[in-house]
Amino acid sequence: MKKQVIVWLKNGMIAKMNAQLIAATTHQVAFPSTTVDLPLLIEVSHHGLTTLLDLSGFKDCVVLQFGEDRYFTGATYCQNRNTGAFMIQSQARFIVLIPLPLPFHLEETEEIMIKEIEA
């Protein structure tokens, strides 16, 4: 399923993108890196404090993290890993993986809105 993700920026601009939706129903999420297209929206639905994202072998991207109120809480670059595991532990309730280069300045990120895609 796809959703429209709108990233609100501090300068008043917005960045819109259609993202594949994945529900994180457990504390750990692993992605088959060859079958997932970016951008990707992860909605955390389990009741635990953290979610562990296994991004080993994943495409270069930025992992944007948003709290339950949908305000930006932080970001992690997932880039240039040759071998070994690469995992991120997050307390975010909404996580967006966006391919590099970003279409906006990371420091401008403020909040997100998630909408159904209109047909």
C-alpha positions as CSV (number, residue, x, y, z in Angstrom):
1,M,0.0,0.0,0.0
2,K,1.2,3.5,-0.7
3,K,0.6,6.8,1.2
4,Q,1.4,10.4,0.4
5,V,4.0,11.8,2.8
6,I,4.2,15.6,3.1
7,V,7.3,16.9,4.9
8,W,6.7,20.4,6.3
9,L,9.8,22.5,6.3
10,K,10.7,25.4,8.6
11,N,11.0,27.8,5.7
12,G,7.3,27.3,4.9
13,M,7.9,25.0,1.9
14,I,6.8,21.4,1.7
15,A,8.2,18.2,0.0
16,K,5.5,15.7,-1.2
17,M,6.3,12.1,-2.1
18,N,4.4,8.9,-2.5
19,A,5.9,6.2,-0.2
20,Q,5.4,2.5,0.2
21,L,3.9,1.8,3.6
22,I,5.2,-0.8,6.0
23,A,3.7,-1.4,9.5
24,A,6.1,-2.2,12.3
25,T,4.1,-4.6,14.4
26,T,7.1,-6.0,16.3
27,H,10.2,-4.5,17.9
28,Q,12.4,-5.5,14.9
29,V,12.0,-4.7,11.2
30,A,14.2,-6.2,8.5
31,F,13.8,-5.3,4.8
32,P,14.7,-7.3,1.7
33,S,16.9,-4.6,0.2
34,T,16.4,-5.7,-3.3
35,T,12.6,-5.5,-3.3
36,V,11.9,-2.3,-1.4
37,D,11.5,1.0,-3.3
38,L,12.2,4.3,-1.7
39,P,10.7,6.5,-0.3
40,L,9.4,4.2,2.4
41,L,7.1,5.0,5.3
42,I,7.2,2.9,8.5
43,E,4.3,3.3,10.9
44,V,5.2,1.8,14.3
45,S,2.1,0.1,15.7
46,H,3.6,-2.0,18.5
47,H,3.5,-0.7,22.1
48,G,7.3,-1.0,22.8
49,L,9.5,2.0,23.4
50,T,12.0,1.2,20.6
51,T,12.1,-0.4,17.1
52,L,15.2,-1.9,15.7
53,L,15.6,-1.3,11.9
54,D,17.9,-3.8,10.1
55,L,19.2,-1.8,7.1
56,S,22.1,-4.2,6.3
57,G,22.8,-4.0,2.6
58,F,20.1,-1.4,2.1
59,K,20.2,1.4,-0.5
60,D,21.8,4.7,0.5
61,C,19.2,6.9,2.1
62,V,18.3,9.2,5.0
63,V,16.2,7.8,7.8
64,L,13.9,10.6,9.1
65,Q,12.3,10.0,12.5
66,F,9.1,11.6,13.8
67,G,7.3,11.3,17.2
68,E,3.7,10.4,17.9
69,D,2.8,14.1,17.3
70,R,4.5,13.8,13.9
71,Y,7.2,16.4,14.7
72,F,10.7,15.7,13.6
73,T,12.9,14.1,16.2
74,G,16.1,13.3,14.3
75,A,17.7,11.7,11.3
76,T,20.4,9.1,10.4
77,Y,22.3,8.7,7.2
78,C,22.4,5.1,5.9
79,Q,25.3,5.3,3.4
80,N,28.3,3.4,1.9
81,R,28.2,0.2,3.9
82,N,30.3,-2.5,2.2
83,T,30.0,-5.4,4.6
84,G,28.5,-6.2,8.0
85,A,25.3,-5.4,9.8
86,F,23.9,-1.9,10.0
87,M,21.0,-1.3,12.4
88,I,19.3,1.7,13.8
89,Q,17.3,1.7,17.1
90,S,14.6,4.3,17.1
91,Q,11.9,5.6,19.5
92,A,10.0,7.2,16.6
93,R,6.4,6.3,15.7
94,F,6.8,7.4,12.1
95,I,10.0,6.7,10.1
96,V,10.6,7.8,6.5
97,L,13.4,6.5,4.4
98,I,14.3,8.9,1.5
99,P,16.9,8.2,-1.2
100,L,19.9,10.4,-1.4
101,P,20.4,13.2,-2.3
102,L,17.5,14.7,-0.3
103,P,15.2,17.1,-2.2
104,F,15.5,19.6,0.7
105,H,17.9,20.6,3.4
106,L,17.8,18.2,6.3
107,E,18.0,21.0,9.0
108,E,14.7,22.5,7.6
109,T,12.7,19.4,8.5
110,E,9.9,20.2,10.9
111,E,6.9,17.7,10.7
112,I,5.1,15.3,8.5
113,M,1.5,14.8,7.3
114,I,0.4,11.4,6.0
115,K,-2.5,11.2,3.6
116,E,-4.2,8.6,1.4
117,I,-3.2,8.8,-2.2
118,E,-6.1,10.2,-4.3
119,A,-7.0,8.2,-7.3
